[in-house]
Amino acid sequence: MSCSTTTILPAWANRHDAVIVSRDKDFVRLIRHEGAARLIWVRLGNCANSALIEAIASAWPEIQARLRFGERLVELRG
């Protein structure tokens, strides 16, 4: 894999204790196989930004708890 956002972003997220929010399956593969970073994998299909924000906001307590308990991959489904 070349130096792309898919490889650079997880390294940056690890250094800064950040969580990646993405629809990109490439991040899922990295986290499952390399244990890199933490990811909220958005699987809502096409939707307006307002619907995306609403979905994240309503699921946030569960997402936050799962990340605190050490889950590296949290899937957000619609």
C-alpha positions, 0 to 999 in steps of 0.5 A: 500500500502506498503512502495515502490517506488510508495509511497516513490518517490511522498513524496520525489518529494513533499519535493524537488519540483520535477516532476516525469517522469514515464510510471507507472499507479500507480503514476497516481492513487496516483496523482488523488486520493491523490494529491501527487506530479506532474507527466509527464505520458509517454504514448509512447509505447516501443521506443528507449531512443533517441525517448523518449528524442526527444518526451519530448524535443519537448513537453517541452514548453507545459509541462513546461507551464502546470506544471507552471499553476498548473497541477499535471498530464501532459500526454505525448502521441505519 
